[in-house]
Amino acid sequence: MYADNIAQLGKNKKIIIQMGKSLIKTVEKVELKINKEKMEYIVVSRENRNRVQEEVIEVEEYRFKRVVI
């Protein structure tokens, strides 16, 4: 079984990484899988709109790809 459509919100990259680590540990405890090809993140902020965002945020062996809308 896979853990699908989970949204995590955080104010900065450090918080997102901490939450990602927590998610990974929780998913492993309940014996679910994470599809590494579908991990994505999006920045939703008026303050950070013009800042360059990273294409990928790495959390352990997982890579969250940036989505642009």
BELMO-V958453 format. One record per backbone hydrogen bond with DSSP energy under -0.5 kcal/mol. CO is the residue of the C=O (numbers start at 1). NH is the residue of the N-H. E is the energy in kcal/mol with one decimal. If there is no record, write none. Layout:
BEGIN
((CO & NH & E) (CO & NH & E))
END
This chain:
BEGIN
((1 & 33 & -2.0) (2 & 4 & -0.8) (5 & 7 & -0.6) (12 & 16 & -2.1) (13 & 17 & -2.6) (14 & 18 & -2.2) (15 & 19 & -2.6) (16 & 20 & -2.4) (17 & 21 & -2.4) (18 & 22 & -2.0) (19 & 23 & -2.5) (20 & 24 & -2.5) (21 & 25 & -2.2) (22 & 26 & -2.4) (23 & 27 & -2.8) (24 & 28 & -2.1) (25 & 29 & -2.0) (26 & 30 & -1.7) (27 & 32 & -2.7) (28 & 31 & -1.2) (33 & 3 & -2.4) (34 & 36 & -0.9) (35 & 38 & -1.5) (36 & 39 & -0.6) (38 & 40 & -0.5) (39 & 65 & -2.4) (41 & 67 & -2.6) (42 & 44 & -0.6) (43 & 45 & -0.5) (46 & 49 & -0.6) (48 & 51 & -1.1) (55 & 66 & -2.7) (56 & 58 & -0.5) (57 & 64 & -3.1) (59 & 62 & -2.4) (62 & 59 & -2.6) (63 & 65 & -0.6) (64 & 57 & -2.3) (65 & 41 & -2.6))
END
